[in-house]
Amino acid sequence: MLLNPADRDPAATRRLAALLAALAILWPLLQAAEVKPGALFAADNLKVIGGFLAAFLPPETGIEFLGYLGKATLETLAIATAGLALAWILAVPLAYLASGAGREKASLNPVSRFLLTLLRGIPELVWALLFVRVFGLGPAAGVLALGLTYGGMLAKVYAEILESADPRPARALRQAGAGRPAAIAYGLLPQAAKELVSYTVYRWECAIRASVVMGFVGAGGLGQLMDQAMKMLNGGEAASILLAFMALVMAADGLSHWLRRRLEKPAAPRAAAFGPGMAGLSLGLAAAVLASFGFLDIGFGALFTREAASSMGEFAANFLAPDLSGEWLLKVAKGAWETLAMSAVGTLLAAAAGLLLALGRPRFLFGLGLNALRSVPELVWATITALAVGLGPFAGTLALALHTAGVLGRLYAEALENAPAAPNQALRLAGAPRSIAFLHGTLPEVFPQLLAYTLYRWEMNIRMAAILGFVGAGGLGQLLYFELSLFHYAQASTVIAAMLILSVTVDWGSAWLRRRSA
Amino acid sequence: MSFALAGVGLTHTNGFTALADIGLQAGQGERIALIGPSGAGKTSLLSVLGTALRPTAGDFTVLGAEPWALPAGTQKALRARIGTVHQAPPIPARQRVVTAVLAGRLGQWPAWKSLASLVYPADIPGARAALARLELADKLFERCDRLSGGQLQRVGIARVLYQAPELILADEPVSALDPALALATIRLLAAEAKARGATLVASLHAVDLALGCFPRIIGVKAGRIAFDLPAEEVTEALLQELYASEGGALPTLASEPRSAVHAAASDGAGRAACC
């Protein structure tokens, strides 16, 4: 390019290669995700979505419907609370077994680690779908599905939090002859308690969103109601449900924020470990969990009868012989590729939209918009985008992009607020326009953080993309839904294995990219 | 006329008065050192000159314009003609040195060029030349977080050299450098200003450096101008009074505080060695 080789940028070749590689990967992904912006404006699509959205106003306010809505809202809340309680019971022993914390030799337990991957790798919606087959429609399937997936997630994060605490106090206790439980309780828990509680509360918030989504496969609550309203294209009811849902999510958001702020306060000096406030909270928590189980009336007794056990056994046995014929594998591979494409393209679109929204002014207005995008789960978005662009991967991609833009936008905005201001201000002082000063002065500072957020979100989206097919958005989910409704368990088993492999692969890929950018 | 201040005051929103009743004029091409104890208002005065802070009282013109009466576009064009060396180099840690230096001209370049330069540095020879004057040419493609504090401070100076402004403001520009390098770097700034006819205003911690390299010295104390004299007329008594609050020893280039007598003795030698 230039005559003097010393004046050539030595990084240029590497950058060009990376760009070409990115394009070479992205182009087929765009193809597979069937991104066709034109479909958004196709006349008949516009008519369907326009008619549906027009019916949103006014929202349904009939007394009878509001009664159903209230009951469904309570049910959703109860499923989330009961499911998380179950998850917690599962997570504590698993975390204890899987964590290297408090061990004198850091031997990781491969069996419990594998179990955790299995529990987390299969999305809660798939668990719910399976449990609905065994236990029939109703909240029991939702509670169990939440318990298993969130049990896996909580256990993994608990184990990591304990491992990241300063190990010296626990080690000293072990060397003084204390057992591992005592060493963890006295050496590690005091350091990690706040983070553990805070993460659990955050998960409860997520469980509420998840329990709505599971309603779409018949696990009760607001989701089931929404599914019915969408199937009948009843815009007024859908609008009321969406509003109730946003209110619920925001209330949970507020409650969780308040609880976490309480954790920040230093403990009062007193002899008892629990003050009156703490005791009240614990009692309230216990009451909420009991009330949830009572309200749902699951009848766990029936789950542990001989009949239930044998039917569960039979059902599970169906999955032990996956269909590995070449023809079916090819079909699954195509579904997996489509799912990967939806997750990658959806996350990329969300990153771009999220950054723009995070920079928007006035802040509070855009903050409100981000919250609205975020509080509607991907699956609910997918039912709406499917109306707007027709069934297929593009609807799923758009749904992922809409929800993720809300999540990423909020995270980006926080990261940008915390970025050092000096480089940007110095450039503005030298006359640089606002946008240029942002690109040269602020973005380089926060880029690794933004990238890490985006990649974490991609890991979540690959799991989500796998199930968006349940509402007709293509990929592995559509295959699974189809095969399960035909009772083809061997084929379904292959699809579930593919989901597991895909999510583990994406975890690896994302960890590799994060390491490279650090 | 490079800049003029009449009755300028700066009171922060918390009620603290950083500057009071400053009257000051400088012709184009003057080289001025600001000295005084820490907290005296040197940085505040430079911030007002650089249009970073808007004075809360008085009249202020710089490079023939009243910056706070200008529309946004014209204000940007004015700011592009003022270059500031900041005490803590305001450079993103993960940026490459070449990009950090070229950022000096972001106020002068059209938007497309600024954007393109993020992908491929727009003027590699220009950045190399600026860095070479600070003996950092070999760091051209290094990332800034791999540099020492002193190297990073000189990258900040290279950025202003590349910007080639008509008014150079420098806030403790050599605070992270060893004495020999500090002297050489201040000489470089002074020579650059002289060669291009640019005005240079630098706040300096080391009194001997100020007296040795700058024809005009302004003493700042408690937000006011204590004296404004040619370097030859700055007496030992004036300096002692200026730094009375710092315990009697004058701050000089060497890291340990030397006695006032010592400083005065080295004064002439320093001046001869410098400009």
Interface residues (C-beta under 8 A of the other chain):
Chain A: L2 N4 A6 D7 R8 D9 P10 A11 A12 R15 A422 P423 Q425 A426 L427 R428 L429 A430 G431 A432 P433 S435 I436 A437 L439 H440 G441 T442 P444 E445 F447 P448
Chain B: G50 T51 A52 K76 A77 L78 R79 A80 R81 I82 G83 T84 H86 A88 P90 I91 P92 A93 R94 Q95 R96 V98 T99 A103 G104 L106 G107 Q108 A111 S114 L115 L118 V119 Y120 P121 I124 P125 R128 F141 Q163 P165
